[in-house]
Amino acid sequence: MKIAYVTTYNAQDVHQWSGTGYYIARSLSEQSILLDYIGPLQDRWSHKVVRKIKRHYHELSGKRYLRDPEPIILKDYAQEVSQKLAKVRSDIVFSVTSNPIAYLESQKPIVFYADATFAGLNRSYPHYSQLCQETVRDWHRMEQLALQKSNLAIFASDWAAQTAIEHYNADPDKVKVVPFGANLENSLSLSEVQEIIKARSNHVCKLIFLGVDWARKGGDIALKVAELLNASGLKTELTIVGCEPDSGDSYPDFVRPLGFISKATQGGKEKIAHLLADSHFLILPTRAECYGLVFCEANAMGVPCVATAVGGVPTIIKNDINGRLFAPAADISEYCQYITAVFTDYDRYQALALSAFNEYRTRLNWSVAGKTIKRLLMDL
């Protein structure tokens, strides 16, 4: 089988889109699927002119204009993809996200793989509030066209798939769910993870918060949880990676704010891996989340996750199997009761940590995703 692998960016660069397009491609290649890379797609001078004019126009009314669903850009993408398809002999057009194929005309079956629809983003992300009506209209149209033209629409979560069916009336038979895997170069073995779990302290509960958006990712909740755990008598540390708390320069002594650590460098990857390995729980009480690759990466280190039941997160985290989900409005005490109950019964904690690794090994890795996608493409 040979597919035309379409991305707006360079999918052979692991640093683009957090490496997701790169790892999807690699997972397909490992299943003996041949790839013709179509991308990056051109950002033409006319696109820049359109963006600049429209952005300034809508700013006058206090609304935000986004380029993503702009028909002029999408039609140029489709034309470029069509021209490149004529030069390759592929069986299927496979696009990462729906943007490049919304206006594409092709005799080949079309498939796209995404982590969200605009309907889902528009309802839950602050970034997508206060959009101008033009952007809202065009984005809904883009999603509708992509779902109509595709023979298969694959989403990373049940949440995203459901929004495609409910909001855009997509045919349920062609909407599938394949969870993203952890964006890791090398996976640890069971024996290595067992040693990592055994090495963790059973005297100090170590929480890690990983996220670049303190407010959206629920950093304030994580801080309050650590504070209440310490106040209740459970010695707790909170390591913060990716951002700075909104509280300013003064932190309680149980907080380790490490700022942004780049995963684009080998040293940064190793530092984050070490911090995860040393932690008992990843705590990320996010207020909006399409998916959450960091949960998969934590599970790959045998780290259970404590998070909120929003967006695509429930596809990853299963209660008492690889962590625990809480309602967005849950009281801080609910988090503390769960963490305390698990940590103070250390045999229970170790069993949960191993179970979290098993979820990564059997469900939340790119090898499993690649095999599942191959079966779907063969059926198609």
C-alpha positions, 0 to 999 in steps of 0.5 A: 500500500502506498499513501500520499501523506499530506501536511501543511508543514514538514512532517519529516521534521520532528519539531513541527506540531510537537512531532505528532505528524512525524510520529504518525508517518513513522508509525505507518512506515513501520507497518510497511506502508509506503509514503509520498510526502506532500508538504510543506504546502506553500504560504504564498505572498497573497496569503500574507496580504489577505491575512493582514488586511482581514486581521486589521479589518476585524480588529476594528470591531474587537473580533479575532480573525484566524487564517486556518479556515480562509477559503483562499488559502485552503483552495490554494492548498487543494490545488497544490496537493492536486498537482503533486498527486498527479506526479505520484502513484498513491492508493490513498490520500492521507491528510493530517488535519482536515485543512488541506483536503477540504476543497480537494478533488481526487479520484483516490479515497481521502482520509484525514486524522485529527484531534478535534473539530472546530465545533469542539474547539469553539465550545471549550477553548478560550483561544477560539472565543471572540472570533469574527463571524467570517472565521466561524462561518468558514471554519464550520464550512471547512469541517463540513466539506472535509467530512463530506469528501473523506471516505474515512475520518479518524479522530484521536478521541471519542470526544472529537469523533462525537462532535463530528457526528453530532454537529456536522452530521458525519456518517458514523460508519466512516468516523473512527477513533484511534488514540495518539501515541506518546511522542517518544523516541525510545520506550522503556521495558517493563523491568526498567519501569518497575525499577523506576517505580521502586526507586520513588520515595514513599515518604514525599509525594511528588507531583509534576505539572507539565504545561505551557498555559498555566491558566488553561491547564489548571495550574492554580488547581494543582497548586491548591492541591499541593498546598492542601496535601501539605496542610493535611500532613502529607508531605508533598512537592510540586514541580512546575515545568513549561510555564510560570505560576501567576502568583509572581516571584514568591512560591511556597517552599514545596514548589519547584518552578523550573520554567520552560524546558525545550523538548527540541533538544536531547538535553531537554528531553532527558531532563523531562524524562528524569523529572517524570520518572521521579514523580508519583503523579502527573497533575494536570486539571486542565480546563480545555484539552483536545487530547493531551499527549503528555498523559501518554508520555507520563504513562510510558514512565509508569506515572499515573495521571490526575486530570479533569474529564474534559475534551479528549482526556477521558479517551486516555485516562481510565479511572483507577487504571492509569489515574483518575478524572475529576469533574471540572468543578470538583472541589480541591479536597476530592483530588487530595482524598484520592492522592492521599488514599493511593499514596499512603497505601504504597502497594496500591500506588505501585500497582496503579503505576504499573497499570499506567505503564500497561495502558501505554504499552497496550493502547497509548503508543504509536505502534498500536496506532499504526497497526489500527490505522493500517487495518482501517486503510486496508478495509477502505 
